[in-house]
Amino acid sequence: AVVSTQSTGIPMSIGETAHAEVDKKGSGCSVYDIAINPDYIKTLKTEPAFMNFFLQVVFEGLTAKFSVELEWEWIILKNRTHVGRIKPHVIRTYLKPVNTRTKRK
């Protein structure tokens, strides 16, 4: 199936800034907050292809937004929704209108 990128969006928000945290080895690291719609998380958990696509979008988004070079390795945490402090996000609660007008010749 072909998916139109103009009408399909990923219900997520990338935080405004990175913040410092300590990893499990006690080393400092930069953390980027990403808020994801809970219903979309259910889809991600049941569809590995969606999860891989979503993670690629997240890495590309972080690279573009913060001009950082990231290692493309990840670990999905089990039984944890976050690590460290969660920063506030502004999340739109309405659907963004899609422009359905086409140019007439």
C-alpha positions in Angstrom: 0.0 0.0 0.0 1.2 3.5 -0.8 1.0 6.0 2.1 0.8 9.7 1.4 3.2 11.7 3.5 1.0 14.7 3.1 -2.0 13.2 4.9 -0.2 10.8 7.3 1.6 12.0 10.4 3.3 10.4 13.3 1.6 11.6 16.6 4.7 12.6 18.5 6.5 15.7 19.8 10.2 16.2 20.0 11.2 18.3 23.0 12.7 21.8 22.7 16.1 21.1 24.2 18.4 18.3 25.3 19.0 17.8 29.0 21.7 16.1 31.0 21.1 12.7 32.7 23.3 10.0 34.1 23.2 6.5 32.4 23.2 3.2 34.2 27.1 3.1 34.2 27.1 6.5 36.0 28.3 8.4 32.9 26.8 11.7 31.8 24.7 11.8 28.6 22.4 14.1 26.7 18.7 13.1 26.7 16.1 14.2 24.1 12.5 13.9 25.2 9.9 12.5 22.7 6.2 12.4 23.6 4.2 9.7 21.7 0.5 9.2 21.4 -0.4 6.2 23.6 -2.6 4.6 20.9 0.3 4.9 18.4 2.6 3.1 20.9 0.2 0.1 20.8 0.7 0.0 17.1 4.4 0.3 17.4 4.6 -2.6 19.9 2.6 -5.0 17.6 4.1 -4.0 14.2 7.9 -4.3 14.0 8.0 -2.6 10.6 6.2 0.5 12.1 8.6 0.5 15.0 11.7 0.5 12.7 10.1 3.3 10.6 9.2 5.3 13.7 12.7 5.1 15.1 14.2 6.2 11.8 11.9 9.2 11.8 12.9 10.0 15.4 16.6 9.8 14.7 16.2 11.9 11.5 14.1 14.4 13.5 16.7 14.7 16.3 19.5 15.1 13.8 17.7 17.8 11.9 16.4 19.7 15.0 19.5 19.6 17.1 22.3 19.3 14.5 23.7 16.2 16.3 25.3 13.0 15.0 23.7 10.0 16.7 24.6 6.4 16.8 21.8 4.4 15.1 21.5 1.9 17.9 18.7 1.7 20.4 17.3 -0.3 23.2 13.5 -0.5 23.8 13.0 -0.3 27.6 10.5 -2.8 29.1 8.2 -1.7 31.8 9.5 1.9 31.7 8.0 4.8 30.0 10.9 7.2 30.6 14.3 7.7 32.2 15.1 10.7 34.3 13.0 13.9 34.3 10.3 14.5 31.7 10.2 18.0 30.3 6.8 19.6 29.4 5.6 19.3 25.8 3.0 21.3 23.9 0.8 18.8 22.2 -1.9 19.7 19.8 -5.3 18.2 20.7 -6.9 18.7 17.4 -6.3 17.4 13.9 -4.3 19.6 11.6 -6.4 20.3 8.5 -5.1 18.7 5.3 -5.1 20.9 2.2 -7.2 18.9 -0.3 -7.3 21.6 -3.0 -5.7 20.9 -6.3 -4.7 23.3 -9.0 -6.9 23.5 -12.0 -5.4 23.8 -15.4 
